[in-house]
Amino acid sequence: MSRPLALIPTAALALIALSGTAMARPMTTEDVARLERVGRIAVAPDGSRIAYTRARLPDVTRGEANARTQDQLELAWGPEQEREYLPADMDVAAVRFSPDGRTIGFIWAAKGEKDAVWGIPVDGGGHRKLAEVEGAAVIDYAWAPDGETIYLLAAPARDTRRDSEDKAGFNATVYEEEWGYNRLFAAKAGKSADKAPRQIPVSGQVTALQVTPDGRQAVVLTAPTPSVDDSYTRQRAALIDLATGQAVRTIETPGKIADPELSPDGKRLALLAAVDEHDPSPTTLHIVDLATGAQRALNAGASEAAIDAEWLPDGRLAAVIHIGAQSRLRIYAADGETFTEVDPGSLILTGLDAAGGMVAARANSPTHPDELFVLADGTFRRWTSHNPWLGEIDFGAQRTVTFTARDGQAIEGVLIEPASGVPSGGAPTILDVHGGPESHESNGWVTGYGAPGQVAAGRGYAVFLPNYRGSTAYGTAFSKQHQGDYAGKEFDDLVDAKRALVTLGVADTDRVGMTGGSYGGFATAWASTAQSEEFAAGVMFVGISDLISKFGTTDIPQEMRLVHELKYPWEEWQHLLERSPIYHVDKARTPLLILHGGSDPRVSPTQSMELYRNIKVRQPDTPVRLVFYPGEGHGNRMAAARYDYNLRMIEWFDTYLKPGKRTAPKPPQRPTLPKEALAK
């Protein structure tokens, strides 16, 4: 028996007034271009202060030079007590304190140099280089507990024999055979950078390391090769001897892993890991006994996802747990058997760090991106406010909604109503479908360059972000429900979401569109072809259109088999063809904007080309446009490309979805840019 549509109660949305005046300004695409957020956080060993990065893109709408996200180092010591700690043009990574807490370390590349480890004294003074590897970028680093050695994970050495060949035009590359492996070094920490650090021979592709408290061993993440597929499906945690590089123990986990964390006594390892090789995501929290390799899952089978974990000095383990669209801080006792929880209210916790009695978190909410919070007396206290202008925005009301799919499965999602309210007859509505599908939407900040969110709400749209079958945060069993059924029940959930929103009175049945990237792009392609009668407009980003050719052009073929279809293409050619959007182009009447990074290794740009060409030839009256972003991969990284995407997405929906007119003329080829964006 089907259950009735239900609303899940959430905390009321708190809107901030400016000087007592009512807020009336809608959010714009230009606002998205200037958003800032808290990135990496690191608590000082004595808990007295927090170093963190403030992540921001250059604001190209105001004339700043186009570039990727810049991470600027800041230091905080109390609520609204923080300051920039380095020049604003220094883009840093891997921020962490030295063991004595007197230095903040970070990775940075000085002009004309490779990434190296640098440090700046907490009590004042300039930054200086602490460690480097000649001719190679440092990827990660770790201090020995005594602070006398810095262990460096460096990029592969350059093959200088190729230089003369390249200059002469002999620049051919051998696909998947010219990989180089990351290298591990030990550098002496002193007044000047060690010019000849000792190389430690290690096997495989190492991507992260943590040194044990005795300074003799390290836990590393390693995969057989540098391939992305191996990093997904064959990566393992290993304990190595830092003197020889030999593996002392390899943790034999059966599938994906993430976030290894050494306990303060060095005897245990916390690890996010899959429960088997077919588990789509490492969301189960495990404790590993490093002496024996024995593993214990703390939350196996629970309808939730562990996101991050940090040991506390007393041996307890703090973990961020996402339960559906909400979050919790869970603190396990030292025995791992019992725990307590902190409910952060409307906050969505996304990361943790802990030291010296302080627990710090990165968290967002429906009205702000990630900010810095500190746990105090059982509640999270906000320390930073990096987008104060958000107080001007007239936000659309946001809440979670649960509906019942056609087979009785309960599906949850996040709904944003139009800022002006839902009109009689329903609003034009955008389904914003996440990728993966092994990820999920939380009831927090959901607006970005590819996520219409509050920008669309300010223009009169409702936006729904569904956690359809295959999503995480509802348990492994739920995340496996999509397997062996590409475009089946998982995408039927999206049609059922639309119908539920119409029943709720939120959506106008004739004006529902879809957008999404990667697997969400696949969903949009399917909605615009096989389910075209249901959806009035689509904006597809780096999406799949042909499951057969996708397997042959992606860098994750084994991941596709293990956690998605459970079969190879040659075991079911016809089935995969019929589950490909190109097969259903005869039904395509949905105006479709297709966007793709020109150098995408995950979903080849040819996937978008195939769909575009098939629609152009078979359905010449259906509006379709294909836009490539040169140099971009599986997601836009440059500020201008992100802003352009946001403009085009909103313009496409304004042209076709808002008026409900599928045959409207296409918008101009290039969106109108602010004068400042071109005044370099």
C-alpha positions in Angstrom: 0.0 0.0 0.0 1.3 3.4 -0.9 2.0 5.9 1.9 0.6 9.4 1.6 2.9 12.3 0.7 4.5 13.6 3.9 6.6 16.6 4.9 9.5 16.0 7.2 9.6 18.8 9.8 12.8 20.8 9.9 14.0 23.8 11.9 12.4 27.1 10.6 14.6 29.1 8.3 16.1 32.1 10.1 16.4 35.2 7.9 18.8 37.9 9.1 17.5 41.4 8.9 19.9 44.3 8.1 19.4 47.2 10.5 15.8 46.2 11.0 14.9 46.6 7.4 13.1 43.9 5.4 15.1 42.0 2.9 13.9 42.1 -0.7 16.8 41.4 -2.9 16.8 38.1 -4.8 20.1 36.1 -5.2 21.8 36.5 -8.6 24.3 34.7 -10.7 26.8 37.5 -9.8 26.3 36.6 -6.2 27.2 33.0 -6.9 30.5 34.2 -8.4 31.6 35.9 -5.2 30.7 33.3 -2.6 33.4 32.3 -0.1 33.6 29.3 2.2 35.7 27.7 4.9 37.9 25.0 3.5 40.6 23.0 5.4 40.6 23.4 9.2 43.4 22.6 11.6 43.2 23.0 15.4 46.4 23.9 17.3 47.8 21.1 19.5 46.8 23.1 22.7 43.4 24.0 21.3 44.1 27.7 21.6 43.4 28.6 17.9 42.4 27.3 14.5 44.1 27.7 11.2 41.9 27.4 8.2 41.6 28.2 4.6 39.1 30.7 3.1 38.2 29.4 -0.3 37.2 31.8 -3.0 37.1 32.1 -6.7 38.3 35.3 -8.4 35.2 37.5 -8.9 35.3 37.8 -12.7 32.1 39.8 -12.6 34.0 42.6 -11.0 37.1 42.4 -13.2 39.3 40.0 -11.2 41.6 37.9 -13.3 40.2 34.4 -14.3 41.7 31.6 -12.2 40.8 28.6 -10.1 39.7 28.6 -6.5 42.2 30.4 -4.2 42.7 29.1 -0.7 43.9 31.8 1.7 45.3 31.1 5.1 43.5 32.6 8.1 43.9 32.2 11.9 41.0 32.3 14.3 41.0 32.4 18.1 37.4 33.1 18.9 34.0 34.1 17.5 34.5 36.8 14.8 38.2 36.9 15.8 40.2 35.9 12.8 42.6 37.5 10.4 44.4 36.8 7.2 47.8 35.2 8.0 49.5 35.5 4.6 49.3 37.8 1.6 46.0 37.5 -0.2 47.7 36.3 -3.4 49.1 33.2 -1.7 47.1 30.1 -2.6 47.9 27.4 -0.1 47.0 23.8 0.7 47.4 21.1 3.4 47.3 23.5 6.3 48.4 21.9 9.6 50.3 22.8 12.8 53.7 21.6 13.7 53.8 19.2 16.7 54.8 22.0 19.1 52.1 24.3 17.8 54.5 27.1 17.1 54.4 26.9 13.3 51.6 26.6 10.7 52.7 24.5 7.8 51.2 24.6 4.3 52.0 23.6 0.7 52.6 26.5 -1.6 54.5 27.3 -4.8 56.6 30.4 -4.9 56.8 32.1 -8.3 58.8 29.9 -10.8 59.0 27.1 -8.3 57.2 23.8 -7.6 54.9 23.2 -4.6 56.9 22.8 -1.4 56.2 22.8 2.3 56.3 26.2 3.9 55.7 27.5 7.4 54.9 30.7 9.2 55.4 31.2 13.0 52.2 31.6 15.0 53.6 34.3 17.1 54.8 36.5 14.3 57.4 36.5 11.5 57.5 35.8 7.8 56.9 32.6 6.0 59.8 30.4 4.9 60.4 27.2 3.0 60.6 24.2 5.3 61.1 21.3 2.9 61.1 20.6 -0.9 61.9 18.0 -3.5 64.0 19.3 -6.3 62.1 19.4 -9.6 58.9 17.9 -8.3 55.8 19.2 -6.5 55.0 18.2 -3.0 51.6 16.6 -2.8 51.3 15.9 0.9 53.5 16.0 4.0 53.6 14.9 7.7 55.7 16.0 10.6 57.5 13.4 12.8 56.2 13.7 16.4 59.5 15.3 17.5 59.3 17.9 14.8 62.8 17.1 13.5 61.8 15.4 10.3 59.2 16.2 7.7 58.0 13.4 5.5 57.2 14.5 1.9 55.0 12.8 -0.7 56.2 14.2 -4.0 55.0 13.9 -7.6 56.8 11.6 -10.0 60.2 12.7 -11.3 60.2 14.3 -14.7 61.6 12.2 -17.5 64.2 14.7 -18.8 65.0 12.5 -21.8 61.7 13.6 -23.3 62.7 17.3 -23.4 64.7 17.1 -26.6 62.1 14.8 -28.2 59.3 17.2 -27.4 61.1 20.2 -28.8 61.7 18.3 -32.0 58.0 17.5 -32.3 58.2 13.9 -31.1 55.6 14.4 -28.4 53.4 11.3 -28.9 52.3 9.7 -25.6 51.5 6.1 -24.9 48.0 5.9 -23.3 48.0 4.5 -19.8 51.7 3.4 -20.0 53.6 6.5 -19.2 52.4 6.9 -15.7 54.9 7.9 -13.0 54.5 7.0 -9.3 54.5 9.4 -6.4 57.7 9.2 -4.2 58.2 9.4 -0.4 61.1 11.4 1.2 62.3 12.3 4.6 63.6 15.8 5.0 65.5 17.2 8.0 63.6 20.2 9.6 65.9 23.1 10.3 66.5 26.7 9.7 66.8 26.1 6.0 65.1 23.6 3.7 66.9 20.2 3.3 68.4 20.2 -0.2 68.9 16.5 -0.3 66.0 14.7 1.5 66.3 10.9 1.8 64.1 8.9 -0.5 62.1 6.1 1.0 61.3 3.3 -1.5 57.6 2.4 -1.4 55.5 0.2 -3.6 52.5 1.3 -5.6 50.9 4.7 -5.9 50.9 6.4 -2.5 48.5 9.3 -2.1 48.4 10.2 1.6 50.4 9.5 4.8 50.3 9.9 8.6 53.2 9.2 10.9 52.7 7.0 14.0 53.3 8.6 17.5 56.6 6.7 17.9 57.9 8.2 14.6 59.0 4.9 13.2 56.1 4.0 11.0 53.4 5.6 8.8 50.0 4.8 7.6 49.7 5.4 3.9 47.0 5.0 1.2 48.3 3.0 -1.7 47.0 1.7 -5.0 48.7 -0.7 -7.5 48.9 2.0 -10.2 48.1 5.8 -10.6 44.9 5.0 -12.5 41.8 6.7 -11.2 40.0 3.3 -11.5 42.5 1.7 -9.1 42.2 4.7 -6.7 38.5 3.9 -6.5 38.5 0.1 -6.5 41.9 -1.1 -5.4 43.2 1.4 -2.9 44.3 0.1 0.5 45.6 1.4 3.8 49.0 0.1 4.7 51.4 0.5 7.7 55.0 1.0 6.5 58.4 1.1 8.1 59.8 4.6 7.5 63.4 3.4 7.6 62.9 0.9 4.8 59.6 1.7 3.1 58.6 -1.9 3.5 54.9 -2.7 4.3 54.5 -4.0 7.8 50.8 -4.6 7.3 48.2 -4.0 4.6 44.6 -3.5 5.7 42.6 -5.9 3.6 39.4 -4.0 2.9 37.1 -5.3 0.2 36.2 -2.1 -1.6 36.4 1.7 -1.5 38.1 3.4 1.4 38.6 7.0 2.7 39.8 9.1 5.6 42.3 7.0 7.5 42.9 8.5 11.0 45.5 7.2 13.5 44.5 7.0 17.2 46.6 9.1 19.7 48.3 5.9 20.9 49.1 4.7 17.4 47.4 1.3 18.0 44.2 1.8 16.1 43.1 3.2 12.8 39.7 4.8 12.0 38.8 4.2 8.4 35.7 4.9 6.3 35.3 1.8 4.1 32.9 -0.1 2.0 31.3 -3.3 3.4 32.1 -5.2 0.2 33.5 -4.6 -3.3 30.0 -3.7 -4.6 29.3 -1.1 -1.9 29.0 2.2 -3.9 30.6 4.4 -1.2 32.9 4.2 1.8 30.4 5.3 4.4 30.8 2.7 7.1 33.1 3.6 10.0 35.6 0.9 10.8 38.2 0.6 13.6 41.3 -1.4 12.7 43.7 -3.0 15.2 47.1 -2.2 13.6 48.8 -5.0 15.5 46.6 -7.7 14.1 44.7 -6.1 11.2 41.4 -7.0 12.7 38.5 -4.7 11.7 35.3 -3.8 13.4 32.5 -1.9 11.7 30.8 0.6 14.1 27.7 1.5 12.1 27.3 -1.4 9.5 23.7 -1.6 8.2 22.6 1.7 9.6 20.6 4.0 7.4 23.2 6.7 7.4 26.6 7.7 6.1 29.8 8.4 8.0 31.5 11.4 6.4 34.5 12.3 8.5 36.1 11.1 11.7 38.7 12.5 14.2 40.2 11.0 17.3 40.0 12.9 20.5 43.1 13.1 22.8 41.4 10.8 25.4 40.9 8.0 22.8 37.3 8.7 22.0 36.3 9.0 18.3 34.3 11.9 16.9 32.5 11.3 13.6 30.3 13.4 11.3 27.3 11.3 10.4 24.7 12.2 7.8 21.3 10.7 8.3 19.3 11.4 5.2 19.4 15.1 4.6 20.4 16.0 8.1 23.7 15.6 10.1 24.9 14.6 13.6 28.1 14.7 15.5 28.6 11.3 17.1 31.2 10.6 19.7 32.1 7.0 20.3 33.5 5.9 23.6 37.1 4.5 23.7 35.7 0.9 23.5 33.7 1.8 20.4 30.6 0.2 21.9 28.7 3.2 23.1 28.3 6.7 21.8 26.7 10.1 22.4 25.3 12.4 19.8 25.1 16.2 19.3 22.3 17.5 17.1 23.6 20.6 15.3 20.0 21.7 14.5 19.8 23.3 11.0 23.6 22.9 10.4 25.0 20.4 8.0 28.4 19.3 9.3 30.9 18.6 6.5 34.3 18.2 8.3 36.0 18.0 11.7 39.3 18.6 13.4 40.1 18.2 17.1 43.0 18.8 19.5 43.7 20.1 23.0 40.1 19.7 24.1 38.7 21.7 21.2 36.4 20.2 18.5 36.0 22.3 15.4 33.7 21.8 12.5 33.1 23.1 9.0 29.3 23.4 8.5 26.7 25.1 6.3 23.0 25.8 6.5 20.2 26.8 4.1 21.4 30.4 4.4 25.2 30.2 4.2 28.0 28.0 2.7 30.6 26.3 5.0 31.7 28.4 8.0 33.9 27.6 11.0 32.1 26.3 14.2 33.4 25.2 17.5 31.7 22.8 19.9 31.0 24.4 23.3 28.7 23.1 26.0 27.0 20.7 23.7 26.2 23.2 20.9 28.1 24.5 17.9 29.1 28.1 18.1 29.8 30.0 14.9 33.2 31.6 14.7 33.3 33.1 11.1 31.0 34.9 8.7 32.6 35.2 5.3 29.6 36.3 3.3 27.8 38.9 5.4 26.1 40.3 2.3 23.9 37.1 2.3 21.9 39.0 5.0 20.5 41.0 2.1 19.0 38.0 0.3 15.4 37.1 0.2 15.7 33.3 0.5 13.1 30.8 -0.7 11.8 28.7 2.2 13.7 25.4 2.3 12.8 22.1 3.9 12.9 18.3 3.4 10.1 16.4 1.7 9.4 12.7 1.6 7.3 11.1 -1.1 6.4 7.5 -2.0 7.7 6.0 -5.2 5.5 3.9 -7.4 6.7 0.6 -5.8 6.3 1.9 -2.2 9.9 3.0 -1.5 10.1 6.2 0.5 12.3 8.9 -1.2 13.5 12.1 0.5 14.7 15.3 -1.0 15.3 19.0 -0.3 12.7 21.5 -1.6 13.3 25.2 -2.1 10.1 27.2 -2.7 10.1 30.4 -4.8 11.2 33.4 -2.7 7.9 35.1 -3.5 5.9 32.0 -2.5 4.2 29.3 -4.5 1.6 30.7 -6.9 -1.8 29.2 -7.5 -1.5 26.3 -9.9 2.1 25.7 -9.0 5.5 27.2 -9.9 7.9 26.3 -12.7 10.1 23.7 -11.0 13.6 22.5 -11.5 14.8 19.0 -10.4 18.5 19.4 -9.5 19.8 15.8 -9.7 23.1 15.0 -7.9 25.8 12.9 -9.5 27.4 9.6 -8.5 24.7 8.4 -7.8 26.7 7.5 -4.7 26.3 10.9 -3.0 23.4 12.8 -1.5 21.9 16.2 -0.9 21.7 17.7 2.6 19.3 20.3 3.8 22.0 22.9 3.9 23.6 25.3 1.4 22.6 24.0 -2.1 23.4 26.9 -4.4 26.4 26.9 -6.8 27.6 27.4 -10.3 25.8 24.3 -11.5 23.2 24.2 -8.8 20.3 26.7 -9.4 19.2 26.7 -5.7 18.4 30.2 -4.4 19.2 31.9 -7.6 16.3 30.1 -9.2 14.1 30.7 -6.2 14.7 34.4 -6.5 13.4 34.2 -10.1 10.2 32.4 -9.2 11.2 28.8 -9.5 10.8 26.0 -7.1 13.8 23.7 -6.9 13.8 20.1 -5.7 17.0 18.1 -5.0 16.0 14.4 -4.8 18.0 11.7 -3.0 16.9 9.0 -5.5 17.8 5.3 -5.3 21.6 4.9 -5.2 22.1 7.9 -2.9 24.1 7.6 0.2 23.1 8.6 3.8 20.3 6.1 3.8 22.4 3.0 4.3 24.2 0.6 2.0 21.1 -1.3 1.1 19.5 1.8 -0.3 22.6 2.9 -2.2 22.7 -0.5 -3.9 19.0 -0.4 -5.1 20.1 1.2 -8.4 22.6 -1.6 -9.2 22.1 -3.6 -12.4 19.3 -1.3 -13.5 20.8 1.8 -15.2 18.0 4.3 -15.8 15.4 2.0 -14.3 14.0 2.5 -10.8 16.5 5.2 -10.1 15.2 7.5 -12.8 11.6 6.5 -12.3 12.0 8.0 -8.8 12.6 11.4 -10.6 9.3 11.2 -12.4 7.6 10.2 -9.2 9.2 13.2 -7.5 7.7 15.4 -10.1 4.2 14.0 -9.7 4.5 14.2 -5.9 5.4 17.9 -6.2 2.4 18.5 -8.4 0.2 16.8 -5.9 1.7 18.9 -3.1 0.7 22.0 -5.1 4.3 23.2 -5.5 4.9 22.3 -9.2 3.1 23.2 -12.3 2.8 19.8 -14.1 3.6 21.4 -17.5 6.6 23.4 -16.3 9.0 20.9 -14.7 12.6 20.8 -15.9 15.8 19.0 -14.9 19.5 19.7 -14.5 22.5 17.8 -13.2 26.1 16.9 -13.8 27.8 13.5 -14.4 25.2 10.9 -13.3 22.8 13.8 -12.8 23.6 14.7 -16.5 22.8 11.1 -17.4 19.4 11.6 -15.6 18.8 14.8 -17.5 19.6 13.2 -20.8 17.2 10.4 -20.0 14.5 12.9 -18.9 14.9 14.8 -22.1 14.6 11.7 -24.3 12.9 8.6 -22.8 10.8 10.7 -20.4 10.5 13.8 -22.6 6.7 14.0 -22.1 7.3 14.7 -18.4 10.0 17.4 -18.6 9.7 20.8 -20.3 13.4 21.7 -20.3 16.8 20.2 -19.5 20.4 21.4 -18.8 22.8 18.5 -18.9 26.4 18.8 -17.7 29.2 16.2 -18.4 26.5 13.6 -18.7 26.2 10.1 -20.2 24.2 9.4 -23.4 25.6 6.1 -24.6 26.4 3.4 -21.9 28.2 1.2 -24.4 30.7 3.8 -25.7 31.0 5.3 -22.2 32.6 2.1 -20.9 35.2 2.3 -23.6 36.1 6.0 -23.1 36.0 6.4 -19.3 38.9 6.2 -16.8 36.7 4.2 -14.3 35.5 1.1 -16.2 35.9 -1.3 -13.3 34.1 1.1 -10.9 31.2 1.1 -13.4 31.0 -2.7 -13.3 31.6 -3.2 -9.6 29.2 -0.6 -8.0 26.8 0.3 -10.8 25.8 -2.3 -13.4 27.5 -5.5 -11.9 28.1 -6.6 -15.5 30.4 -5.9 -18.4 28.9 -4.4 -21.5 29.5 -7.5 -23.6 27.2 -9.4 -21.2 24.2 -7.3 -22.1 24.7 -5.2 -25.3 21.0 -4.8 -26.1 20.0 -3.9 -22.5 22.7 -1.2 -22.3 21.7 0.2 -25.7 18.0 0.4 -24.6 19.1 2.2 -21.3 21.0 4.8 -23.3 19.4 8.2 -24.0 20.5 8.1 -27.7 18.3 5.1 -28.2 15.2 7.2 -27.3 15.9 10.3 -29.3 12.8 9.6 -31.4 10.8 10.8 -28.3 13.0 13.9 -27.6 10.8 17.0 -27.5 12.5 18.6 -24.5 14.7 21.7 -25.2 18.1 20.6 -24.1 21.3 22.6 -23.2 24.3 20.3 -23.2 27.5 21.5 -21.4 30.8 19.6 -21.2 34.4 20.1 -20.2 36.6 19.7 -23.3 39.2 17.6 -21.4 36.9 15.4 -19.3 38.5 12.0 -18.6 35.6 10.5 -16.6 32.7 11.1 -19.1 34.2 11.7 -22.5 33.0 14.9 -24.3 32.0 12.5 -27.1 29.0 11.5 -24.9 27.6 15.0 -25.3 28.5 15.0 -29.0 26.6 11.8 -29.6 23.4 13.1 -28.0 23.7 16.4 -29.7 24.2 14.9 -33.2 21.3 12.4 -32.8 18.9 15.1 -31.7 20.0 17.5 -34.5 19.5 14.8 -37.1 16.4 12.9 -35.8 14.6 15.8 -34.1 15.5 19.0 -36.0 12.7 21.0 -34.5 13.8 20.3 -30.9 15.9 23.1 -29.5 19.4 21.7 -28.6 22.7 23.4 -28.0 26.1 22.0 -27.2 28.7 24.1 -25.3 32.3 23.0 -24.6 34.6 24.5 -22.0 38.2 24.1 -23.3 40.6 22.7 -20.8 38.0 21.9 -18.3 37.5 18.3 -17.0 34.8 16.6 -15.1 33.5 19.8 -13.6 34.5 23.4 -14.3 37.4 24.8 -12.2 38.0 28.2 -13.7 36.0 31.2 -12.4 34.9 32.4 -15.9 33.8 28.9 -17.0 31.7 28.6 -13.8 30.1 31.9 -14.2 29.3 31.3 -17.9 27.7 27.9 -17.0 25.5 29.6 -14.3 24.4 32.3 -16.7 23.6 29.8 -19.5 21.7 27.5 -17.2 19.4 30.2 -15.8 18.9 31.7 -19.3 17.9 28.4 -20.8 15.3 27.8 -18.1 14.0 31.3 -18.4 13.6 30.8 -22.1 11.8 27.4 -22.1 10.7 26.3 -18.6 9.3 29.5 -17.0 6.9 30.3 -19.9 6.3 26.5 -20.6 7.1 27.0 -24.3 9.1 24.2 -25.8 9.3 25.8 -29.2 10.7 29.2 -28.2 13.7 30.5 -30.2 17.1 29.7 -28.7 18.7 32.4 -26.6 21.8 34.2 -28.0 24.9 32.0 -28.5 26.8 34.0 -25.8 25.3 35.3 -22.6 25.5 39.0 -21.8 28.5 39.6 -19.5 29.0 42.6 -17.1 31.4 45.2 -18.5 33.7 44.6 -15.6 34.2 40.9 -16.6 35.8 42.0 -19.9 37.8 45.0 -18.5 41.1 43.3 -17.8 
